[in-house]
């Protein structure tokens, strides 16, 4: 089940909810939601998938250096128009967050960084539409 779900997440063009996963797996027979949630959690625990908090959806880990299962803090840029999700990691950001937590005596267990906006393609399209409405090029 985990392999099927991981393959599905890797092929997806946008984040998938657990129910999107269930719907996509129907061709293999009925799948109970708890089974899918357990498989998704196991993929997360193994560092092979991430949960997007703001979307309540899942994506495959796309960080080439960590997709082998190495646990890391990841951030995501999520396009509000097309749903495209780009994963990023940055040692400086991780260090900053660790220092901030340490200064406060806080023991961070999870970090979620999600940047909402427009991907380059959708931003270009948006700008073109705005130009057309204003009579521009």
C-alpha positions in Angstrom: 0.0 0.0 0.0 2.8 2.4 0.9 4.6 1.9 -2.4 1.4 2.6 -4.4 0.7 5.7 -2.4 4.3 6.9 -2.7 4.1 6.3 -6.5 0.9 8.2 -6.7 2.3 11.2 -4.7 5.4 11.2 -7.0 3.3 11.3 -10.1 0.9 14.0 -8.8 1.1 17.5 -10.2 -0.3 19.0 -7.1 -0.8 18.0 -3.4 -3.3 15.2 -2.8 -5.7 14.9 0.1 -6.1 11.5 1.7 -9.5 11.3 -0.1 -7.8 12.1 -3.4 -5.5 9.1 -2.7 -8.4 6.9 -1.8 -10.2 7.8 -5.0 -7.1 7.2 -7.1 -6.6 3.8 -5.5 -10.2 2.6 -6.2 -9.0 0.7 -9.3 -7.2 -1.7 -6.9 -10.4 -2.3 -4.9 -11.9 -0.7 -1.8 -9.5 1.0 0.5 -10.4 2.1 4.0 -9.5 5.7 5.0 -7.6 4.5 8.2 -5.4 2.3 6.0 -4.5 5.3 3.8 -3.9 7.6 6.8 -1.6 5.0 8.3 0.4 4.5 5.1 0.7 8.3 4.6 2.0 8.7 8.2 4.5 5.9 7.7 5.8 7.7 4.5 6.1 10.9 6.5 7.9 9.1 9.4 10.3 7.6 6.8 11.0 11.0 5.3 9.4 10.0 1.9 6.4 12.4 2.0 5.3 15.6 3.7 2.0 16.9 4.9 1.0 20.4 3.9 -0.7 21.9 7.0 -2.5 24.7 5.2 -3.9 22.3 2.5 -4.4 19.2 4.6 -2.7 17.4 1.7 0.3 15.4 1.0 3.3 15.5 -1.4 6.2 13.2 -2.1 9.6 14.4 -0.7 11.3 15.9 -3.7 14.5 17.0 -2.1 17.0 14.8 -3.9 19.4 14.9 -1.0 16.9 13.6 1.4 14.4 11.5 -0.6 16.2 8.4 0.7 14.4 8.8 4.0 16.7 11.3 5.8 14.5 13.4 8.0 14.8 17.1 7.4 12.9 20.3 7.8 11.3 21.4 4.5 9.5 24.4 3.4 7.0 24.7 0.6 6.0 27.3 -1.9 2.4 26.6 -2.9 0.8 28.3 -5.9 -2.7 29.5 -5.1 -3.7 29.3 -8.8 -2.5 25.9 -10.1 -1.5 24.1 -6.8 2.0 23.5 -8.0 4.2 22.9 -4.9 7.9 23.4 -4.7 9.9 22.0 -1.9 12.9 23.9 -0.5 15.4 23.5 2.3 17.9 25.9 3.6 20.6 25.4 6.2 20.5 29.1 7.2 16.7 28.9 7.8 17.1 25.7 9.8 19.9 27.3 11.9 17.9 30.4 12.5 14.9 28.4 13.7 17.0 26.2 15.9 18.7 29.3 17.5 15.3 31.0 18.0 13.9 27.9 19.7 17.0 27.4 21.9 17.0 31.1 23.0 13.4 30.5 24.2 14.2 27.2 25.8 11.7 25.7 23.3 12.1 22.2 22.1 10.8 22.1 18.5 9.2 18.9 17.4 7.9 20.0 14.1 8.4 23.0 11.8 6.1 23.9 9.0 7.0 26.6 6.5 4.5 27.2 3.7 4.7 30.2 1.4 1.4 30.9 -0.5 1.5 32.8 -3.7 1.9 32.4 -7.4 4.4 30.2 -9.2 6.5 31.9 -12.0 4.1 30.6 -14.7 0.9 31.7 -13.0 2.5 35.1 -12.1 3.4 35.6 -15.7 -0.1 34.7 -16.8 -1.6 37.0 -14.2 0.6 39.9 -15.3 -0.3 39.2 -19.0 -4.0 39.3 -18.1 -3.6 42.5 -16.1 -1.8 44.1 -19.1 -4.5 43.0 -21.5 -7.2 44.4 -19.2 -5.4 47.8 -19.1 -4.8 47.8 -22.9 -1.1 47.0 -22.6 1.0 44.7 -24.7 
